[in-house]
Amino acid sequence: MDLRQLRYFVTVAETGHVTRAAELLGMQQPPLSQQIKALEQELGLALLHRHPKGVSLTDGGRQFLDEAKRLLRDYTEMRDRMARLAGGQHGLLAIGFTSSAAAHAFTPAVLRACRGEHPGIALTMTEDHAAGLIDAVVKSRLHCAFLRVPVARPDGISFETLLTEPALLALPLDHRLAQAPRPTTTPVPLAELQDEDLILVRRPGAPGLYANLLALCERHGVRPRSFIEVDRMMMNLNLIAAGAGISVVPASMRGMHAHSVVFRPLEKQARLEAPLTLAYRSHDQEGPTATFLALARRIAQDHRDA
């Protein structure tokens, strides 16, 4: 039994006439009759009463007609689902992000656009540090992830920079560099970090931005007094708000802990870039992943043009 035979039977049953059904199916009457007989032999059941003027369904034929229609309907729905999946319009997409990547206006914008433009794609979302996200992409637990500076670059993983923004110095409200009369828009010389307590988001989190900061300090002979290492950007800000030290964060995090953290730019020669990076498996360029990558690139271009 195959789908073709089911279609043949349903057409004969609905027309009540083998010759008329053959015309609708674009075939000759004898082969159609042979297919119906072969189907009856396979089932061990007579499906049709044959009359000089047509055919009618047996009791078994009426029950089989319902089953055949259901099977054909299920097949059509499955085929359509697979077509939407292949076209990137249907399926599951697992996305991860770091807390600092989630703080950028781009991230909720692209997720909102995906839900609005591609409702057939079911999104699941996970927050983790950069190392955990990259490992999850490598092991196919995530399709893609938003992070800042990659902590590692495993084979087979692509890292695409979507946007960049400056890093800002984040200071406790009562810190000397946060006090008036210095406007918060006034750049801070890198030398001001001498003998300061720095909070760093480092392994297994996101050492890239902070490794760059430490390299910058070393080149300019600036020696912070001590270091506190954490694995999440939000923990970093929480400690700054508590007065435990100072740090740098992407500019899009400006405003968090607004009543207890002050954000100021670094001087031009000490400028640090905080990229927004999309990580995904290089070979995964089809289905919902491909749809999401194209959408992310489009939304990122809109942000660059704004």
Secondary structure, 3 states (H helix, E strand, C coil): CCHHHHHHHHHHHHHCCHHHHHHHHCCCHHHHHHHHHHHHHHHCCCCEEEECCEEEECHHHHHHHHHHHHHHHHHHHHHHHHHHHHCCCCEEEEEEECHHHHHCCHHHHHHHHHHHHCCCEEEEEEECCHHHHHHHHHCCCCCEEEECCCCCCCCCEEEEEEEEEEEEEEEECCCHHHCCCCCCCCCECHHHHCCCEEEEECCCCCHHHHHHHHHHHHHCCCCCCEEEEECCHHHHHHHHHCCCCEEEEEHHHCCCCCCCEEEEEECHHHCCEEEEEEEEECCCCCHHHHHHHHHHHHHHHHHHHC
